[in-house]
């Protein structure tokens, strides 16, 4: 199969011009004109200039990155935008959506006040469902296009990598069965050309959903198509850093509820069209769906902590531990994030505040069901929450997840669970739509509040993309042997798109998240895993292979490490090994020493990664902690 035309879809590794320049310019043209609005010429020209300038900026960043690759960059996984992560570029599209909403709100206020000078028509529909569809599709299409080239580049490698995991398809970190009932073996494994055509279809299908106002099309049909494309496309990208794992689980839900919105099945574009129901339950269902993921995630932290015999998830030790993990796995380009990570690790009080704040946000999200300012507060806090997580830990939910949160900005009404005119007065078609939406929501609530992802013996039956978002649930400590500690160093920047995002939770020691030594050798980048597998909690022992359980120290790498790197890793592990004092988390001096060693380890690893090294698997155990490495000959 031939690839799509480059002027429509430009994979990063093949095109000489930026697809973002074309797509982002089309975005503003299609969005404004397909809404059928007569906007003032001055703001339209300003918007076009700003968007064209953004496209030129992306073009410059991409050509700079490509030039670095052509000049001899040996790292397969590099920034597509020359060191600027997609999360910050995504803020452009999200800001545009927010500004358009408030611009429309200002026009509405002027019209309600009877301002005779205000002749400008509203930008958004008066119906919250249609208004959300416009903003969500606009923001998501742009954020997805920003990362689209990196997704194509990743899949081109992953599809041919010969890794065992590359044979899987589905949602979640290991490509689980869709909804727990559709086996991943039933999902076709796309070629790279098929993947590119599917990505092209996704973009232009959503453009046609916008354009329904011009040709009187049925926008809901495009959302039906978008639902199946999202399932298939992200099933190919489940292991990717930006579009895989739990990042895209809200997309099928958003497309499903929009697909069954009665007003989007209308073939007449005006707000006063005959038969327009203006049902609010589709956006209400989506809000409940999103809230259930946050609330279940918070409850999961409390329940698992209780099962560990503790009540202190938010006492700061967890935040310290996960920041320490991020310092190795996602330190940023050239260790750019290490300074802020290190400062927080050394300030236990700040970690307590962040831990309590994050848990409080998740458990408090049901307040948004009341509507009004609670919806606005959830949107603002969630936006800060996800950008804060990215800023500190490098986990990017901004491109696939955050656009769905616009529903809380657009629809600030209290939740409406039932058809607007009741069951008796509603048409059969609306009742059918309501039933489909309600069924999807009930399945999500069941999977979320039974924590099906973590309670079923077979993870394939967990129900993804219905999810309880069981993230950071384990109560961990950098010091001591309360729970296994596992750290990852890898070349490439895990804060950018186009990388193998599952590495942090992988390794030869794991049962489900296993990466064999043979697969380690197949990786085109360098990786070091190290830590201990001591664990006081029996219910967590099943995570680790029996031969690696209760080990005081383990280290694996797929290249010959330099003596300097071995030495600094030895010093770190001597500080945090299982027999260390758990109360060291409050010892400012030890924390300062530990942070300094982490920075040194990352810098030495980056220097090692830039040099050619002999391939081969290094595996060492507890004796590594006490060897005199200065006298040790290279292995």
Secondary structure, DSSP 4 states (H G I P E B T S, - for coil): -PPPPTTT---TTT-SS-HHHHHHHHHHHHHHHHTT----HHHHHHHHHHHHHHHHHHHHHHHHHHHHHHTT---SS--TTTT--HHHHHHHHHHHHHHHHHHHHHHHHHHHTT-TT--PPPSS-SSHHHHHHHHHHHHHHHHHHHHHHHHHHHHHHHHTS--GGGG--SBBTTTBPBTTTB-GGGS----HHHHHHHHHHHHHHHHHHHTHHHHT--HHHHHHHHHHHHHHHHHHSTTBTTTSBTTTHHHHHHHHHHHT-GGGG-S--STT-TT-----HHHHHHHHHHHHHHHHHHHHHHHHHHHTT-S-TTSSHHHHHHHHHHHHH---GGGTTHHHHHHHHT-HHHHHHHHHHHHHHHHHGGGGGG-THHHHHHHHHHHHHHHHHHHHH----TTTTGGGGHHHHH--SPP--S-TTHHHHS-HHHHHHHHHHHHHHHHHHHHHHTTHHHHSSSGGGS-TTS-----S-S---SSSSSS-EEEEEESS-TTSSSSBTTGGG-BTTBSTTB--HHHHHH-SS-EEEEEE---S-GGGGGGB-GGGTT-S-EEEEEE---HHHHHHHHHHHHHHSTTS-GGGGG-HHHHHHHHHHHHHHHHHHHHHHTS---EEEEEE-GGGGG--TTSPPP-
